Amino acid sequence: MITVHRVSRFYKPIFSPTFLFPSRTVENRQMFPWIYQISRAPLYTQNNTRRFIDKSQRREKHSRIRDMKGGVKTLHALRALIKRPISTNVPGNLIETIRNRNWQIVDRDIIERAKIVDTILKYTEITNDHMTPDLKLFLLTPRCSLYYDSFDKIKQKLDQVEIQTLTNPFWSIYWPGGQGLVKFIFEKQTNIFMHSKKDMNVLDLGTGCGATAIAAKLLGIRNVMANDIDKVACIATLMNATLNGVDVQVSWDNLLDRPLEKCYDVIFIGDLLYEEELTEILIPWLLDAAKKGTRIFLGDPGRHGLTDKLKKYLKLLRQYELPENTRKENNGYSDVCVWQFIN
């Protein structure tokens, strides 16, 4: 069962090593997308009503159920073919491109970088099955073994670096808040980036898989910083950037420790509001940034950290319905909102 520790100095909650066990709590089923619905849901739903007027109705009911079984099995087979990820195996030339890219800034502090890259390549796959299909990302999907297996089951087969890489894999999921935020960026780029793109400084706070930072870079922003306290997330972000033909800067400093020293034109925050304690730290930090003229945009599906106190500073810009696969993976969330933080 997943254990979520309440923390105040980290961007996201911490998993216990058994992060892949299905949780029976509603909140954890909502928060962690790969653990509950797909591995537990049946292929079809039977009507529990057993009251039939006569035998002919019972036979008719059973016939409909048999037809449903066959139809749903066929539908799932077709869907697997139509909506399969871009690639289940990363092409060799792409692997070499990722391995040989400029890792200098990372290698100074992360001596296991090469092994982490290989672990991500091994246990994730390239997919664009999400709200922003223009982005290709290394993600944990239902076609990956880790999507279903418990951590304890595979832990004995892993070395220490692989265990550290896979213990807190927030970077392996494209969270709903991030998906909605990136979709909004693509749709409203002229309203968001009001000045010359070459001169703008953009920060993606709690970047995770790096999708928001990559989207900004694809739209021509020259200076994009992807920040996450998880060094593995920073490596995954650089891999995803390479996959999409761009490059971003990364930082694993805890920027919430102090007011921003650098002035950013835009700050993006996608699906970061997991804890009310974190929100209490985030509000004064955002107020300080907003006073300096920074425009701040948040994407969130309605997590606990989206408190009434925070909402006093938020203006709703857009609401998107989540796609079917994202809804199934995030029980309880059917849509995602994009907000602007107003001082």
Sequence and secondary structure as in RCSB ss.txt:
>XXXX:A:sequence
MITVHRVSRFYKPIFSPTFLFPSRTVENRQMFPWIYQISRAPLYTQNNTRRFIDKSQRREKHSRIRDMKGGVKTL
HALRALIKRPISTNVPGNLIETIRNRNWQIVDRDIIERAKIVDTILKYTEITNDHMTPDLKLFLLTPRCSLYYDS
FDKIKQKLDQVEIQTLTNPFWSIYWPGGQGLVKFIFEKQTNIFMHSKKDMNVLDLGTGCGATAIAAKLLGIRNVM
ANDIDKVACIATLMNATLNGVDVQVSWDNLLDRPLEKCYDVIFIGDLLYEEELTEILIPWLLDAAKKGTRIFLGD
PGRHGLTDKLKKYLKLLRQYELPENTRKENNGYSDVCVWQFIN
>XXXX:A:secstr
    B  SSSSS B  S TTS   SHHHHHH TTSSHHHH  SS        SSHHHHHHHHHHHHHHHHHHHHH
HHHHHHHT  SBSS  HHHHHHHHHS  HHHHTT TTHHHHHHHHHHH EEE  SS TT  EEE  TTSGGGTS 
HHHHHTT  HHHHHHHHS GGGS  HHHHHHHHHHHHSHHHH  S GGG EEEEET TT HHHHHHHHTT SEEE
EE S HHHHHHHHHHHHHTT   EEE S GGGS  SS  SEEEEES    HHHHHHHHHHHHHHHHTT EEEEEE
S  TT  HHHHTTEEEEEEEE  HHHHHHSTT  EEEEEEE  
